[in-house]
Amino acid sequence: MKLKYFYKIEDDKLIRGSGYKIPDGFIEYEKGSEPQEFLDLYHQELLENAKQLKKRGIEQTFNNTLSQGYTCSNGIKMNSTDSDIRKLKDGYDLANALGSETMIVRDYNNENHELTLNEVFDMLKELGANYQTQLQKLWKLKDDIVNSNSIEDVENIRWN
């Protein structure tokens, strides 16, 4: 008995398989001479899979970039994820509400620095600007991925 290849299209999705009996509702084809509708949907499926993989890779690179910290203009390297920036902002707000003129800031290497609130505010602006730059880069690359028409286009998208 010869192995048979079959497919069907359901909700614009390609469902394919092989076996010795063709299930109801499926269309048989010869391997190597697939119908055009099969090939079109198969290539679309491959493209969508490539896009999903690339998006996950770009998101991971975004997170890795932020987790490597950011060195502010005062020379202090800080943790720079959105959560890290929010924690620093919360500390700043609390120190400001308490009427403090300075606060202790722990940097990327877990070293403490006593800084004025103005210095911390400047750091917050720099950290926020860096975060926004990285986020906009992520958004642009994700848009490029969505708008790609070929697997080659998707593969050529890089974080750089």
C-alpha positions in Angstrom: 0.0 0.0 0.0 1.4 3.4 -1.0 1.6 6.4 1.4 -0.9 9.1 0.3 -0.5 12.9 0.9 -3.6 15.0 1.5 -4.7 18.4 2.5 -7.8 20.6 3.1 -8.3 24.3 3.6 -10.4 25.3 6.6 -10.9 28.9 7.6 -8.0 30.0 5.3 -5.7 27.6 7.1 -3.9 24.7 5.5 -4.4 21.3 7.2 -2.1 18.7 5.7 -1.2 15.1 6.4 -0.2 11.8 5.1 -1.4 8.2 5.6 -2.7 5.2 3.8 -6.3 6.4 3.8 -7.6 9.8 2.8 -9.9 11.3 5.5 -13.2 12.7 4.5 -13.1 16.2 3.2 -9.4 16.0 2.3 -7.9 16.3 -1.2 -5.1 13.9 -2.3 -2.0 15.3 -4.1 1.3 13.9 -5.4 4.3 14.9 -3.4 6.3 17.3 -5.5 3.4 18.4 -7.5 1.2 20.2 -4.9 -1.7 22.3 -6.1 -1.1 26.1 -6.3 -3.6 26.8 -3.5 -1.7 24.4 -1.3 1.7 26.0 -2.1 0.3 29.6 -1.6 -1.1 28.7 1.9 2.0 26.7 2.8 4.3 29.6 1.9 2.1 32.0 3.8 2.2 29.6 6.8 6.1 29.5 6.6 6.2 33.3 6.4 3.9 33.7 9.4 6.1 31.3 11.5 9.2 33.2 10.5 7.6 36.4 11.6 6.6 35.0 15.0 10.1 33.7 15.6 11.7 37.0 14.5 9.3 39.0 16.8 10.2 36.8 19.8 13.9 37.2 19.0 13.6 41.0 18.7 11.6 41.2 22.0 14.3 39.1 23.7 17.1 41.4 22.3 15.1 44.5 23.6 14.9 43.0 27.1 18.6 41.9 27.0 19.6 45.4 25.9 17.7 47.0 28.8 19.0 44.4 31.3 22.6 45.3 30.5 22.0 48.7 32.1 22.6 52.3 31.0 25.4 54.7 32.0 24.0 58.1 32.8 25.9 61.3 32.0 27.1 61.5 35.6 29.0 58.2 35.0 26.7 56.0 37.1 25.5 52.9 35.4 21.9 52.1 36.3 19.5 49.2 35.8 17.3 50.3 32.9 14.2 48.2 32.5 10.9 49.8 32.9 10.5 48.2 36.3 13.9 49.6 37.4 13.0 53.1 36.2 9.7 53.0 38.0 11.4 51.9 41.3 13.8 54.8 41.0 11.0 57.2 40.3 9.0 55.9 43.3 12.1 56.4 45.5 12.5 59.9 44.0 8.8 60.8 44.6 9.0 59.5 48.2 12.2 61.4 49.0 10.6 64.5 47.4 7.4 64.1 49.4 9.4 63.7 52.6 11.2 67.0 51.9 14.6 65.3 51.5 17.3 67.1 49.5 19.3 63.9 48.8 18.7 60.2 48.4 20.7 57.0 48.2 20.7 55.4 44.8 21.9 51.8 44.2 23.5 51.4 40.8 23.8 48.5 38.4 26.8 47.1 40.3 24.9 47.4 43.7 27.0 50.3 44.8 25.3 53.1 46.7 25.5 56.8 45.7 24.2 59.7 47.7 22.7 62.1 45.2 20.7 65.3 45.2 17.1 65.0 44.0 18.0 67.2 41.1 20.7 64.7 40.1 18.3 61.8 40.4 15.7 63.6 38.4 18.3 64.2 35.6 19.1 60.5 35.7 15.4 59.6 35.5 15.1 61.8 32.4 18.1 60.1 30.8 16.9 56.6 31.7 13.4 57.4 30.4 14.8 58.7 27.1 17.0 55.6 26.7 14.0 53.4 27.4 11.8 55.3 24.9 14.5 55.1 22.3 14.8 51.3 22.7 11.0 50.9 22.8 10.6 52.9 19.6 13.2 50.8 17.9 11.3 47.6 19.0 8.1 49.0 17.6 9.7 49.9 14.3 11.3 46.5 13.9 8.0 44.8 14.8 6.2 46.9 12.2 8.9 46.0 9.7 8.3 42.3 10.5 4.6 42.6 10.1 5.0 44.4 6.7 7.5 41.8 5.4 6.4 40.0 2.3 9.0 37.2 2.2 11.0 35.1 4.6 14.2 36.7 3.3 12.9 40.1 4.2 12.1 38.8 7.7 15.5 37.3 8.1 17.2 40.6 7.1 15.6 42.5 10.0 18.2 43.0 12.7 18.4 44.9 16.0 21.8 46.5 15.4 
